[in-house]
Amino acid sequence: MLFRVEMTVNLPASMTRAEASDIKQRERDYSHRLQREGKWRHLWRIVGSYANISIFDVRDAEELHELLSALPLYSYMQINVQALCRHPSSVYDDDR
Ligand SMILES: O=C(O)CC1=CCC(=O)O1
């Protein structure tokens, strides 16, 4: 199943530079693993915001919830999810 996920990050002002750098590195490593596994298919920065639009390809909503709630930045994110399905006018026979 494909999901569009919008993540907006809000780090608290009380977080030190070192803490921020550490959590961002852990987030990067985690996202790299999921991208290599083919579960995190797209990751795009929203221009001008500390936010991204991502496409996940997972078994179901439960798996997506598990993956998102394990994000190192999860406690500092607002996450918005939309389930996707094939558009009847799409000319692609795969899930591009
Ligand atoms: O910077 C972000 O948008 C949050 C994030 C997701 C994966 C990653 O490495 O950072």
The ligand as an SDF file (V2000), in Angstrom:
LIG
                    3D

 10 10  0  0  0  0  0  0  0  0999 V2000
   14.4260   16.5880    7.8990 O   0  0  0  0  0  0  0  0  0  0  0  0
   13.3160   16.0150    7.8660 C   0  0  0  0  0  0  0  0  0  0  0  0
   12.4130   16.3160    7.0890 O   0  0  0  0  0  0  0  0  0  0  0  0
   13.0890   14.8180    8.7740 C   0  0  0  0  0  0  0  0  0  0  0  0
   13.7530   13.6560    8.2250 C   0  0  0  0  0  0  0  0  0  0  0  0
   13.2020   12.5590    7.6730 C   0  0  0  0  0  0  0  0  0  0  0  0
   14.2510   11.6560    7.2500 C   0  0  0  0  0  0  0  0  0  0  0  0
   15.4380   12.4070    7.6300 C   0  0  0  0  0  0  0  0  0  0  0  0
   16.6040   12.0540    7.4900 O   0  0  0  0  0  0  0  0  0  0  0  0
   15.1070   13.6020    8.1960 O   0  0  0  0  0  0  0  0  0  0  0  0
  1  2  2  0
  2  3  1  0
  2  4  1  0
  4  5  1  0
  5  6  2  0
  5 10  1  0
  6  7  1  0
  7  8  1  0
  8  9  2  0
  8 10  1  0
M  END
$$$$
